[in-house]
């Protein structure tokens, strides 16, 4: 009789837990949709689905004020937690304070909000590490080069922690090179600006030795410039321009496989999305969580990119 009662009690607990899990509603506040963000969001939705959570997604289309209004809407819908990738880390706090006042925990993903008084945890790429990997490869490829070493850096966005950190990491990676002339090209993550900026940089400095793209979706523009100038030269040969980037998109993968780019850093998009939901689950369970959770990327070159295609999110 005790065994039967115990089994019934265990079943009741499981049913109660399952019902509670199904009632959990996560607000997903997205800055804008592009390849890598969609890949992370897919990881979020997969993990939420595995746990029986509902996801309410809103997309700000790059408009910070719209994102604030959308977060207010999520609060009105009484979501249990909010996952946010901010358009602008300097303008999002007002909406997040409203979530805190409503007792809704907030986790930032993909883009950290280090000065926020509300965000309880962050998960995203280790952007300093990722930038450093690209910088170290560039430095190794250019070691022994005599004279001035001109390098173009296609900077992401300076109101975006990922852009700031990738730049910092890249500069750390090339710190061992002597006589570097770093040509900064702000892009605000815009491919048209990256293309025109690269064209201008080569016009002013024809002997550029390397290009670093904060996002590898800018590499096709770099390829266009190099092709127009007759500078598509195989790796290891005189006149080759070293090209690296960070992301893991199909643009980056194709450029590396073709030999246009020397290598790229691939972010762990699915792991980031799944970890974001796991952090929410722990917070809702009352558990302590680490404030900062970073997932380092992996660097692939033409020698190993194709063999590791299954690990490259943009190549799937």
C-alpha positions as protocol buffer text, in pm:
chain_id: "A"
residue {
  index: 1
  type: UNK
  ca { x: 0 y: 0 z: 0 }
}
residue {
  index: 2
  type: UNK
  ca { x: 289 y: 235 z: 89 }
}
residue {
  index: 3
  type: UNK
  ca { x: 451 y: 162 z: -247 }
}
residue {
  index: 4
  type: UNK
  ca { x: 130 y: 248 z: -431 }
}
residue {
  index: 5
  type: UNK
  ca { x: 89 y: 570 z: -232 }
}
residue {
  index: 6
  type: UNK
  ca { x: 453 y: 662 z: -300 }
}
residue {
  index: 7
  type: UNK
  ca { x: 411 y: 604 z: -671 }
}
residue {
  index: 8
  type: UNK
  ca { x: 94 y: 814 z: -680 }
}
residue {
  index: 9
  type: UNK
  ca { x: 267 y: 1095 z: -490 }
}
residue {
  index: 10
  type: UNK
  ca { x: 565 y: 1090 z: -725 }
}
residue {
  index: 11
  type: UNK
  ca { x: 331 y: 1100 z: -1025 }
}
residue {
  index: 12
  type: UNK
  ca { x: 146 y: 1396 z: -874 }
}
residue {
  index: 13
  type: UNK
  ca { x: 473 y: 1584 z: -822 }
}
residue {
  index: 14
  type: UNK
  ca { x: 578 y: 1518 z: -1181 }
}
residue {
  index: 15
  type: UNK
  ca { x: 240 y: 1629 z: -1314 }
}
residue {
  index: 16
  type: UNK
  ca { x: 250 y: 1945 z: -1102 }
}
residue {
  index: 17
  type: UNK
  ca { x: 604 y: 2024 z: -1220 }
}
residue {
  index: 18
  type: UNK
  ca { x: 508 y: 1966 z: -1583 }
}
residue {
  index: 19
  type: UNK
  ca { x: 203 y: 2188 z: -1551 }
}
residue {
  index: 20
  type: UNK
  ca { x: 415 y: 2461 z: -1384 }
}
residue {
  index: 21
  type: UNK
  ca { x: 675 y: 2438 z: -1663 }
}
residue {
  index: 22
  type: UNK
  ca { x: 410 y: 2478 z: -1928 }
}
residue {
  index: 23
  type: UNK
  ca { x: 289 y: 2796 z: -1757 }
}
residue {
  index: 24
  type: UNK
  ca { x: 629 y: 2964 z: -1783 }
}
residue {
  index: 25
  type: UNK
  ca { x: 627 y: 3241 z: -2040 }
}
residue {
  index: 26
  type: UNK
  ca { x: 954 y: 3401 z: -2152 }
}
residue {
  index: 27
  type: UNK
  ca { x: 957 y: 3737 z: -2325 }
}
residue {
  index: 28
  type: UNK
  ca { x: 1221 y: 3747 z: -2599 }
}
residue {
  index: 29
  type: UNK
  ca { x: 1315 y: 4105 z: -2686 }
}
residue {
  index: 30
  type: UNK
  ca { x: 1529 y: 4105 z: -3002 }
}
residue {
  index: 31
  type: UNK
  ca { x: 1721 y: 4403 z: -3140 }
}
residue {
  index: 32
  type: UNK
  ca { x: 1691 y: 4295 z: -3504 }
}
residue {
  index: 33
  type: UNK
  ca { x: 1695 y: 3980 z: -3711 }
}
residue {
  index: 34
  type: UNK
  ca { x: 2002 y: 3876 z: -3907 }
}
residue {
  index: 35
  type: UNK
  ca { x: 2173 y: 3541 z: -3955 }
}
residue {
  index: 36
  type: UNK
  ca { x: 2364 y: 3502 z: -3630 }
}
residue {
  index: 37
  type: UNK
  ca { x: 2084 y: 3647 z: -3418 }
}
residue {
  index: 38
  type: UNK
  ca { x: 1833 y: 3407 z: -3573 }
}
residue {
  index: 39
  type: UNK
  ca { x: 2073 y: 3120 z: -3501 }
}
residue {
  index: 40
  type: UNK
  ca { x: 2092 y: 3218 z: -3132 }
}
residue {
  index: 41
  type: UNK
  ca { x: 1715 y: 3268 z: -3116 }
}
residue {
  index: 42
  type: UNK
  ca { x: 1666 y: 2921 z: -3261 }
}
residue {
  index: 43
  type: UNK
  ca { x: 1874 y: 2785 z: -2973 }
}
residue {
  index: 44
  type: UNK
  ca { x: 1657 y: 2977 z: -2727 }
}
residue {
  index: 45
  type: UNK
  ca { x: 1338 y: 2837 z: -2879 }
}
residue {
  index: 46
  type: UNK
  ca { x: 1475 y: 2482 z: -2889 }
}
residue {
  index: 47
  type: UNK
  ca { x: 1573 y: 2488 z: -2521 }
}
residue {
  index: 48
  type: UNK
  ca { x: 1244 y: 2654 z: -2422 }
}
residue {
  index: 49
  type: UNK
  ca { x: 1056 y: 2388 z: -2616 }
}
residue {
  index: 50
  type: UNK
  ca { x: 1249 y: 2111 z: -2442 }
}
residue {
  index: 51
  type: UNK
  ca { x: 1149 y: 2260 z: -2106 }
}
residue {
  index: 52
  type: UNK
  ca { x: 786 y: 2324 z: -2198 }
}
residue {
  index: 53
  type: UNK
  ca { x: 819 y: 2704 z: -2184 }
}
residue {
  index: 54
  type: UNK
  ca { x: 627 y: 2947 z: -2403 }
}
residue {
  index: 55
  type: UNK
  ca { x: 827 y: 3215 z: -2587 }
}
residue {
  index: 56
  type: UNK
  ca { x: 676 y: 3553 z: -2676 }
}
residue {
  index: 57
  type: UNK
  ca { x: 909 y: 3715 z: -2930 }
}
residue {
  index: 58
  type: UNK
  ca { x: 919 y: 4085 z: -3021 }
}
residue {
  index: 59
  type: UNK
  ca { x: 1164 y: 4239 z: -3270 }
}
residue {
  index: 60
  type: UNK
  ca { x: 1265 y: 4605 z: -3254 }
}
residue {
  index: 61
  type: UNK
  ca { x: 1411 y: 4630 z: -3607 }
}
residue {
  index: 62
  type: UNK
  ca { x: 1703 y: 4834 z: -3475 }
}
residue {
  index: 63
  type: UNK
  ca { x: 1483 y: 5097 z: -3307 }
}
residue {
  index: 64
  type: UNK
  ca { x: 1575 y: 5151 z: -2941 }
}
residue {
  index: 65
  type: UNK
  ca { x: 1255 y: 5338 z: -2857 }
}
residue {
  index: 66
  type: UNK
  ca { x: 1045 y: 5066 z: -3018 }
}
residue {
  index: 67
  type: UNK
  ca { x: 1230 y: 4808 z: -2810 }
}
residue {
  index: 68
  type: UNK
  ca { x: 1146 y: 5002 z: -2493 }
}
residue {
  index: 69
  type: UNK
  ca { x: 778 y: 5000 z: -2589 }
}
residue {
  index: 70
  type: UNK
  ca { x: 790 y: 4629 z: -2671 }
}
residue {
  index: 71
  type: UNK
  ca { x: 940 y: 4549 z: -2331 }
}
residue {
  index: 72
  type: UNK
  ca { x: 656 y: 4744 z: -2168 }
}
residue {
  index: 73
  type: UNK
  ca { x: 418 y: 4525 z: -2368 }
}
residue {
  index: 74
  type: UNK
  ca { x: 589 y: 4209 z: -2243 }
}
residue {
  index: 75
  type: UNK
  ca { x: 549 y: 4337 z: -1887 }
}
residue {
  index: 76
  type: UNK
  ca { x: 178 y: 4397 z: -1950 }
}
residue {
  index: 77
  type: UNK
  ca { x: 150 y: 4039 z: -2078 }
}
residue {
  index: 78
  type: UNK
  ca { x: 292 y: 3924 z: -1743 }
}
residue {
  index: 79
  type: UNK
  ca { x: 581 y: 3721 z: -1877 }
}
residue {
  index: 80
  type: UNK
  ca { x: 779 y: 3535 z: -1612 }
}
residue {
  index: 81
  type: UNK
  ca { x: 1120 y: 3651 z: -1739 }
}
residue {
  index: 82
  type: UNK
  ca { x: 1268 y: 3858 z: -2017 }
}
residue {
  index: 83
  type: UNK
  ca { x: 1559 y: 3769 z: -2243 }
}
residue {
  index: 84
  type: UNK
  ca { x: 1690 y: 4083 z: -2409 }
}
residue {
  index: 85
  type: UNK
  ca { x: 1939 y: 4165 z: -2681 }
}
residue {
  index: 86
  type: UNK
  ca { x: 1950 y: 4544 z: -2666 }
}
residue {
  index: 87
  type: UNK
  ca { x: 1954 y: 4777 z: -2964 }
}
residue {
  index: 88
  type: UNK
  ca { x: 2152 y: 5029 z: -2762 }
}
residue {
  index: 89
  type: UNK
  ca { x: 2291 y: 4958 z: -2417 }
}
residue {
  index: 90
  type: UNK
  ca { x: 2261 y: 5327 z: -2327 }
}
residue {
  index: 91
  type: UNK
  ca { x: 1885 y: 5360 z: -2381 }
}
residue {
  index: 92
  type: UNK
  ca { x: 1738 y: 5027 z: -2270 }
}
residue {
  index: 93
  type: UNK
  ca { x: 1766 y: 5072 z: -1893 }
}
residue {
  index: 94
  type: UNK
  ca { x: 1440 y: 5264 z: -1848 }
}
residue {
  index: 95
  type: UNK
  ca { x: 1233 y: 4974 z: -1981 }
}
residue {
  index: 96
  type: UNK
  ca { x: 1435 y: 4721 z: -1782 }
}
residue {
  index: 97
  type: UNK
  ca { x: 1373 y: 4916 z: -1461 }
}
residue {
  index: 98
  type: UNK
  ca { x: 1001 y: 4878 z: -1525 }
}
residue {
  index: 99
  type: UNK
  ca { x: 1050 y: 4501 z: -1554 }
}
residue {
  index: 100
  type: UNK
  ca { x: 1237 y: 4497 z: -1225 }
}
residue {
  index: 101
  type: UNK
  ca { x: 957 y: 4695 z: -1057 }
}
residue {
  index: 102
  type: UNK
  ca { x: 713 y: 4430 z: -1185 }
}
residue {
  index: 103
  type: UNK
  ca { x: 927 y: 4153 z: -1036 }
}
residue {
  index: 104
  type: UNK
  ca { x: 1032 y: 4014 z: -1374 }
}
residue {
  index: 105
  type: UNK
  ca { x: 1393 y: 3891 z: -1393 }
}
residue {
  index: 106
  type: UNK
  ca { x: 1600 y: 4000 z: -1693 }
}
residue {
  index: 107
  type: UNK
  ca { x: 1879 y: 3810 z: -1867 }
}
residue {
  index: 108
  type: UNK
  ca { x: 2081 y: 3974 z: -2144 }
}
residue {
  index: 109
  type: UNK
  ca { x: 2202 y: 3760 z: -2430 }
}
residue {
  index: 110
  type: UNK
  ca { x: 2446 y: 3806 z: -2717 }
}
residue {
  index: 111
  type: UNK
  ca { x: 2510 y: 4170 z: -2620 }
}
residue {
  index: 112
  type: UNK
  ca { x: 2607 y: 4250 z: -2262 }
}
residue {
  index: 113
  type: UNK
  ca { x: 2470 y: 4542 z: -2062 }
}
residue {
  index: 114
  type: UNK
  ca { x: 2757 y: 4576 z: -1814 }
}
residue {
  index: 115
  type: UNK
  ca { x: 2628 y: 4896 z: -1651 }
}
residue {
  index: 116
  type: UNK
  ca { x: 2271 y: 4777 z: -1602 }
}
residue {
  index: 117
  type: UNK
  ca { x: 2130 y: 4772 z: -1249 }
}
residue {
  index: 118
  type: UNK
  ca { x: 1862 y: 4527 z: -1359 }
}
residue {
  index: 119
  type: UNK
  ca { x: 2023 y: 4250 z: -1564 }
}
residue {
  index: 120
  type: UNK
  ca { x: 2087 y: 3948 z: -1343 }
}
residue {
  index: 121
  type: UNK
  ca { x: 2295 y: 3750 z: -1590 }
}
residue {
  index: 122
  type: UNK
  ca { x: 2446 y: 3768 z: -1936 }
}
residue {
  index: 123
  type: UNK
  ca { x: 2537 y: 3498 z: -2184 }
}
residue {
  index: 124
  type: UNK
  ca { x: 2706 y: 3559 z: -2515 }
}
residue {
  index: 125
  type: UNK
  ca { x: 3024 y: 3528 z: -2713 }
}
residue {
  index: 126
  type: UNK
  ca { x: 3363 y: 3588 z: -2557 }
}
residue {
  index: 127
  type: UNK
  ca { x: 3424 y: 3874 z: -2794 }
}
residue {
  index: 128
  type: UNK
  ca { x: 3766 y: 3969 z: -2658 }
}
residue {
  index: 129
  type: UNK
  ca { x: 3879 y: 3609 z: -2704 }
}
residue {
  index: 130
  type: UNK
  ca { x: 3726 y: 3592 z: -3052 }
}
residue {
  index: 131
  type: UNK
  ca { x: 3893 y: 3912 z: -3166 }
}
residue {
  index: 132
  type: UNK
  ca { x: 4223 y: 3801 z: -3015 }
}
residue {
  index: 133
  type: UNK
  ca { x: 4214 y: 3473 z: -3210 }
}
residue {
  index: 134
  type: UNK
  ca { x: 4182 y: 3668 z: -3535 }
}
residue {
  index: 135
  type: UNK
  ca { x: 4457 y: 3907 z: -3429 }
}
residue {
  index: 136
  type: UNK
  ca { x: 4696 y: 3629 z: -3334 }
}
residue {
  index: 137
  type: UNK
  ca { x: 4646 y: 3460 z: -3670 }
}
residue {
  index: 138
  type: UNK
  ca { x: 4709 y: 3791 z: -3846 }
}
residue {
  index: 139
  type: UNK
  ca { x: 5024 y: 3852 z: -3642 }
}
residue {
  index: 140
  type: UNK
  ca { x: 5156 y: 3502 z: -3717 }
}
residue {
  index: 141
  type: UNK
  ca { x: 5090 y: 3546 z: -4090 }
}
residue {
  index: 142
  type: UNK
  ca { x: 5270 y: 3882 z: -4097 }
}
residue {
  index: 143
  type: UNK
  ca { x: 5565 y: 3811 z: -3870 }
}
residue {
  index: 144
  type: UNK
  ca { x: 5893 y: 3894 z: -4037 }
}
residue {
  index: 145
  type: UNK
  ca { x: 5738 y: 4151 z: -4271 }
}
residue {
  index: 146
  type: UNK
  ca { x: 5972 y: 4449 z: -4302 }
}
residue {
  index: 147
  type: UNK
  ca { x: 5864 y: 4812 z: -4295 }
}
residue {
  index: 148
  type: UNK
  ca { x: 5529 y: 4957 z: -4204 }
}
residue {
  index: 149
  type: UNK
  ca { x: 5246 y: 4706 z: -4168 }
}
residue {
  index: 150
  type: UNK
  ca { x: 4915 y: 4867 z: -4266 }
}
residue {
  index: 151
  type: UNK
  ca { x: 4608 y: 4684 z: -4133 }
}
residue {
  index: 152
  type: UNK
  ca { x: 4245 y: 4777 z: -4193 }
}
residue {
  index: 153
  type: UNK
  ca { x: 4009 y: 4717 z: -3902 }
}
residue {
  index: 154
  type: UNK
  ca { x: 3641 y: 4716 z: -3999 }
}
residue {
  index: 155
  type: UNK
  ca { x: 3501 y: 4813 z: -3660 }
}
residue {
  index: 156
  type: UNK
  ca { x: 3151 y: 4693 z: -3566 }
}
residue {
  index: 157
  type: UNK
  ca { x: 2968 y: 4951 z: -3355 }
}
residue {
  index: 158
  type: UNK
  ca { x: 3103 y: 5149 z: -3062 }
}
residue {
  index: 159
  type: UNK
  ca { x: 2770 y: 5141 z: -2874 }
}
residue {
  index: 160
  type: UNK
  ca { x: 2778 y: 4759 z: -2889 }
}
residue {
  index: 161
  type: UNK
  ca { x: 2988 y: 4570 z: -2636 }
}
residue {
  index: 162
  type: UNK
  ca { x: 3063 y: 4298 z: -2890 }
}
residue {
  index: 163
  type: UNK
  ca { x: 3203 y: 4557 z: -3131 }
}
residue {
  index: 164
  type: UNK
  ca { x: 3409 y: 4715 z: -2855 }
}
residue {
  index: 165
  type: UNK
  ca { x: 3544 y: 4383 z: -2729 }
}
residue {
  index: 166
  type: UNK
  ca { x: 3625 y: 4234 z: -3069 }
}
residue {
  index: 167
  type: UNK
  ca { x: 3830 y: 4543 z: -3146 }
}
residue {
  index: 168
  type: UNK
  ca { x: 4007 y: 4521 z: -2812 }
}
residue {
  index: 169
  type: UNK
  ca { x: 4083 y: 4152 z: -2860 }
}
residue {
  index: 170
  type: UNK
  ca { x: 4211 y: 4199 z: -3215 }
}
residue {
  index: 171
  type: UNK
  ca { x: 4448 y: 4471 z: -3103 }
}
residue {
  index: 172
  type: UNK
  ca { x: 4575 y: 4250 z: -2825 }
}
residue {
  index: 173
  type: UNK
  ca { x: 4635 y: 3976 z: -3081 }
}
residue {
  index: 174
  type: UNK
  ca { x: 4848 y: 4194 z: -3311 }
}
residue {
  index: 175
  type: UNK
  ca { x: 5034 y: 4367 z: -3026 }
}
residue {
  index: 176
  type: UNK
  ca { x: 5350 y: 4167 z: -3100 }
}
residue {
  index: 177
  type: UNK
  ca { x: 5385 y: 4313 z: -3449 }
}
residue {
  index: 178
  type: UNK
  ca { x: 5623 y: 4607 z: -3494 }
}
residue {
  index: 179
  type: UNK
  ca { x: 5549 y: 4923 z: -3688 }
}
residue {
  index: 180
  type: UNK
  ca { x: 5173 y: 4864 z: -3732 }
}
residue {
  index: 181
  type: UNK
  ca { x: 4961 y: 5133 z: -3892 }
}
residue {
  index: 182
  type: UNK
  ca { x: 4603 y: 5054 z: -3793 }
}
residue {
  index: 183
  type: UNK
  ca { x: 4345 y: 5204 z: -4027 }
}
residue {
  index: 184
  type: UNK
  ca { x: 4011 y: 5225 z: -3845 }
}
residue {
  index: 185
  type: UNK
  ca { x: 3696 y: 5198 z: -4056 }
}
residue {
  index: 186
  type: UNK
  ca { x: 3374 y: 5241 z: -3851 }
}
residue {
  index: 187
  type: UNK
  ca { x: 3092 y: 5038 z: -4006 }
}
residue {
  index: 188
  type: UNK
  ca { x: 2813 y: 5029 z: -3745 }
}
residue {
  index: 189
  type: UNK
  ca { x: 2774 y: 4670 z: -3870 }
}
residue {
  index: 190
  type: UNK
  ca { x: 2662 y: 4803 z: -4211 }
}
residue {
  index: 191
  type: UNK
  ca { x: 2801 y: 4616 z: -4514 }
}
residue {
  index: 192
  type: UNK
  ca { x: 2771 y: 4916 z: -4748 }
}
residue {
  index: 193
  type: UNK
  ca { x: 2979 y: 5126 z: -4510 }
}
residue {
  index: 194
  type: UNK
  ca { x: 3231 y: 4844 z: -4480 }
}
residue {
  index: 195
  type: UNK
  ca { x: 3264 y: 4826 z: -4859 }
}
residue {
  index: 196
  type: UNK
  ca { x: 3308 y: 5200 z: -4914 }
}
residue {
  index: 197
  type: UNK
  ca { x: 3541 y: 5226 z: -4616 }
}
residue {
  index: 198
  type: UNK
  ca { x: 3760 y: 4945 z: -4746 }
}
residue {
  index: 199
  type: UNK
  ca { x: 3773 y: 5105 z: -5090 }
}
residue {
  index: 200
  type: UNK
  ca { x: 3881 y: 5437 z: -4939 }
}
residue {
  index: 201
  type: UNK
  ca { x: 4140 y: 5271 z: -4719 }
}
residue {
  index: 202
  type: UNK
  ca { x: 4307 y: 5095 z: -5016 }
}
residue {
  index: 203
  type: UNK
  ca { x: 4300 y: 5412 z: -5225 }
}
residue {
  index: 204
  type: UNK
  ca { x: 4487 y: 5598 z: -4952 }
}
residue {
  index: 205
  type: UNK
  ca { x: 4711 y: 5304 z: -4856 }
}
residue {
  index: 206
  type: UNK
  ca { x: 4771 y: 5072 z: -5156 }
}
residue {
  index: 207
  type: UNK
  ca { x: 5011 y: 4847 z: -4963 }
}
residue {
  index: 208
  type: UNK
  ca { x: 4767 y: 4726 z: -4698 }
}
residue {
  index: 209
  type: UNK
  ca { x: 4878 y: 4392 z: -4558 }
}
residue {
  index: 210
  type: UNK
  ca { x: 4566 y: 4272 z: -4374 }
}
residue {
  index: 211
  type: UNK
  ca { x: 4196 y: 4332 z: -4313 }
}
residue {
  index: 212
  type: UNK
  ca { x: 4005 y: 4236 z: -3999 }
}
residue {
  index: 213
  type: UNK
  ca { x: 3625 y: 4231 z: -4023 }
}
residue {
  index: 214
  type: UNK
  ca { x: 3442 y: 4251 z: -3690 }
}
residue {
  index: 215
  type: UNK
  ca { x: 3170 y: 4051 z: -3867 }
}
residue {
  index: 216
  type: UNK
  ca { x: 3255 y: 3813 z: -4148 }
}
residue {
  index: 217
  type: UNK
  ca { x: 2943 y: 3924 z: -4335 }
}
residue {
  index: 218
  type: UNK
  ca { x: 3162 y: 4217 z: -4447 }
}
residue {
  index: 219
  type: UNK
  ca { x: 3418 y: 3989 z: -4612 }
}
residue {
  index: 220
  type: UNK
  ca { x: 3233 y: 3972 z: -4949 }
}
residue {
  index: 221
  type: UNK
  ca { x: 3279 y: 4350 z: -4969 }
}
residue {
  index: 222
  type: UNK
  ca { x: 3649 y: 4309 z: -4892 }
}
residue {
  index: 223
  type: UNK
  ca { x: 3667 y: 4046 z: -5167 }
}
residue {
  index: 224
  type: UNK
  ca { x: 3508 y: 4289 z: -5413 }
}
residue {
  index: 225
  type: UNK
  ca { x: 3771 y: 4552 z: -5336 }
}
residue {
  index: 226
  type: UNK
  ca { x: 4060 y: 4306 z: -5360 }
}
residue {
  index: 227
  type: UNK
  ca { x: 3928 y: 4166 z: -5689 }
}
residue {
  index: 228
  type: UNK
  ca { x: 3891 y: 4514 z: -5839 }
}
residue {
  index: 229
  type: UNK
  ca { x: 4251 y: 4591 z: -5743 }
}
residue {
  index: 230
  type: UNK
  ca { x: 4387 y: 4258 z: -5866 }
}
residue {
  index: 231
  type: UNK
  ca { x: 4489 y: 4163 z: -5512 }
}
residue {
  index: 232
  type: UNK
  ca { x: 4327 y: 3820 z: -5484 }
}
residue {
  index: 233
  type: UNK
  ca { x: 4651 y: 3632 z: -5417 }
}
residue {
  index: 234
  type: UNK
  ca { x: 4668 y: 3280 z: -5263 }
}
residue {
  index: 235
  type: UNK
  ca { x: 4775 y: 3241 z: -4901 }
}
residue {
  index: 236
  type: UNK
  ca { x: 5152 y: 3223 z: -4866 }
}
residue {
  index: 237
  type: UNK
  ca { x: 5233 y: 3402 z: -5191 }
}
residue {
  index: 238
  type: UNK
  ca { x: 5380 y: 3751 z: -5228 }
}
residue {
  index: 239
  type: UNK
  ca { x: 5114 y: 4019 z: -5232 }
}
residue {
  index: 240
  type: UNK
  ca { x: 4859 y: 3815 z: -5035 }
}
residue {
  index: 241
  type: UNK
  ca { x: 4636 y: 4029 z: -4812 }
}
residue {
  index: 242
  type: UNK
  ca { x: 4555 y: 3852 z: -4485 }
}
residue {
  index: 243
  type: UNK
  ca { x: 4178 y: 3856 z: -4420 }
}
residue {
  index: 244
  type: UNK
  ca { x: 4011 y: 3739 z: -4099 }
}
residue {
  index: 245
  type: UNK
  ca { x: 3671 y: 3790 z: -3939 }
}
residue {
  index: 246
  type: UNK
  ca { x: 3441 y: 3690 z: -3654 }
}
residue {
  index: 247
  type: UNK
  ca { x: 3094 y: 3536 z: -3671 }
}
residue {
  index: 248
  type: UNK
  ca { x: 3058 y: 3202 z: -3848 }
}
residue {
  index: 249
  type: UNK
  ca { x: 2818 y: 3303 z: -4125 }
}
residue {
  index: 250
  type: UNK
  ca { x: 2795 y: 3136 z: -4464 }
}
residue {
  index: 251
  type: UNK
  ca { x: 2970 y: 3442 z: -4609 }
}
residue {
  index: 252
  type: UNK
  ca { x: 3267 y: 3377 z: -4385 }
}
residue {
  index: 253
  type: UNK
  ca { x: 3263 y: 3004 z: -4450 }
}
residue {
  index: 254
  type: UNK
  ca { x: 3257 y: 3044 z: -4828 }
}
residue {
  index: 255
  type: UNK
  ca { x: 3537 y: 3303 z: -4820 }
}
residue {
  index: 256
  type: UNK
  ca { x: 3758 y: 3074 z: -4614 }
}
residue {
  index: 257
  type: UNK
  ca { x: 3688 y: 2766 z: -4826 }
}
residue {
  index: 258
  type: UNK
  ca { x: 3763 y: 2965 z: -5145 }
}
residue {
  index: 259
  type: UNK
  ca { x: 4084 y: 3099 z: -4997 }
}
residue {
  index: 260
  type: UNK
  ca { x: 3978 y: 3463 z: -5006 }
}
residue {
  index: 261
  type: UNK
  ca { x: 3986 y: 3478 z: -4625 }
}
residue {
  index: 262
  type: UNK
  ca { x: 4263 y: 3317 z: -4423 }
}
residue {
  index: 263
  type: UNK
  ca { x: 4034 y: 3217 z: -4139 }
}
residue {
  index: 264
  type: UNK
  ca { x: 3737 y: 3310 z: -3926 }
}
residue {
  index: 265
  type: UNK
  ca { x: 3612 y: 3273 z: -3572 }
}
residue {
  index: 266
  type: UNK
  ca { x: 3286 y: 3079 z: -3539 }
}
residue {
  index: 267
  type: UNK
  ca { x: 3058 y: 3168 z: -3249 }
}
residue {
  index: 268
  type: UNK
  ca { x: 2864 y: 2906 z: -3052 }
}
residue {
  index: 269
  type: UNK
  ca { x: 2518 y: 3035 z: -3137 }
}
residue {
  index: 270
  type: UNK
  ca { x: 2308 y: 2735 z: -3031 }
}
residue {
  index: 271
  type: UNK
  ca { x: 2502 y: 2697 z: -2704 }
}
residue {
  index: 272
  type: UNK
  ca { x: 2441 y: 3065 z: -2630 }
}
residue {
  index: 273
  type: UNK
  ca { x: 2066 y: 3036 z: -2686 }
}
residue {
  index: 274
  type: UNK
  ca { x: 2031 y: 2723 z: -2477 }
}
residue {
  index: 275
  type: UNK
  ca { x: 2237 y: 2870 z: -2194 }
}
residue {
  index: 276
  type: UNK
  ca { x: 2017 y: 3181 z: -2190 }
}
residue {
  index: 277
  type: UNK
  ca { x: 1709 y: 2972 z: -2117 }
}
residue {
  index: 278
  type: UNK
  ca { x: 1897 y: 2761 z: -1862 }
}
residue {
  index: 279
  type: UNK
  ca { x: 1990 y: 3082 z: -1676 }
}
residue {
  index: 280
  type: UNK
  ca { x: 1624 y: 3190 z: -1674 }
}
residue {
  index: 281
  type: UNK
  ca { x: 1524 y: 2848 z: -1537 }
}
residue {
  index: 282
  type: UNK
  ca { x: 1778 y: 2870 z: -1256 }
}
residue {
  index: 283
  type: UNK
  ca { x: 1674 y: 3225 z: -1162 }
}
residue {
  index: 284
  type: UNK
  ca { x: 1307 y: 3125 z: -1152 }
}
residue {
  index: 285
  type: UNK
  ca { x: 1405 y: 2830 z: -931 }
}
residue {
  index: 286
  type: UNK
  ca { x: 1572 y: 3072 z: -691 }
}
residue {
  index: 287
  type: UNK
  ca { x: 1925 y: 2952 z: -768 }
}
residue {
  index: 288
  type: UNK
  ca { x: 2236 y: 3168 z: -774 }
}
residue {
  index: 289
  type: UNK
  ca { x: 2372 y: 3226 z: -1124 }
}
residue {
  index: 290
  type: UNK
  ca { x: 2694 y: 3368 z: -1258 }
}
residue {
  index: 291
  type: UNK
  ca { x: 2655 y: 3728 z: -1375 }
}
residue {
  index: 292
  type: UNK
  ca { x: 2871 y: 3683 z: -1684 }
}
residue {
  index: 293
  type: UNK
  ca { x: 2869 y: 3368 z: -1896 }
}
residue {
  index: 294
  type: UNK
  ca { x: 3079 y: 3374 z: -2211 }
}
residue {
  index: 295
  type: UNK
  ca { x: 3118 y: 3114 z: -2482 }
}
residue {
  index: 296
  type: UNK
  ca { x: 3448 y: 3135 z: -2673 }
}
residue {
  index: 297
  type: UNK
  ca { x: 3449 y: 3081 z: -3047 }
}
residue {
  index: 298
  type: UNK
  ca { x: 3667 y: 2850 z: -3256 }
}
residue {
  index: 299
  type: UNK
  ca { x: 3906 y: 2962 z: -3530 }
}
residue {
  index: 300
  type: UNK
  ca { x: 3899 y: 2776 z: -3862 }
}
residue {
  index: 301
  type: UNK
  ca { x: 4119 y: 2817 z: -4167 }
}
residue {
  index: 302
  type: UNK
  ca { x: 4105 y: 2685 z: -4521 }
}
residue {
  index: 303
  type: UNK
  ca { x: 4284 y: 2375 z: -4395 }
}
residue {
  index: 304
  type: UNK
  ca { x: 4009 y: 2266 z: -4157 }
}
residue {
  index: 305
  type: UNK
  ca { x: 3688 y: 2465 z: -4223 }
}
residue {
  index: 306
  type: UNK
  ca { x: 3531 y: 2218 z: -4465 }
}
residue {
  index: 307
  type: UNK
  ca { x: 3609 y: 1921 z: -4241 }
}
residue {
  index: 308
  type: UNK
  ca { x: 3436 y: 2101 z: -3951 }
}
residue {
  index: 309
  type: UNK
  ca { x: 3135 y: 2219 z: -4151 }
}
residue {
  index: 310
  type: UNK
  ca { x: 2893 y: 2059 z: -3905 }
}
residue {
  index: 311
  type: UNK
  ca { x: 3029 y: 2285 z: -3627 }
}
residue {
  index: 312
  type: UNK
  ca { x: 2990 y: 2605 z: -3828 }
}
residue {
  index: 313
  type: UNK
  ca { x: 2639 y: 2742 z: -3780 }
}
residue {
  index: 314
  type: UNK
  ca { x: 2632 y: 2942 z: -4103 }
}
residue {
  index: 315
  type: UNK
  ca { x: 2742 y: 2647 z: -4318 }
}
residue {
  index: 316
  type: UNK
  ca { x: 2459 y: 2414 z: -4217 }
}
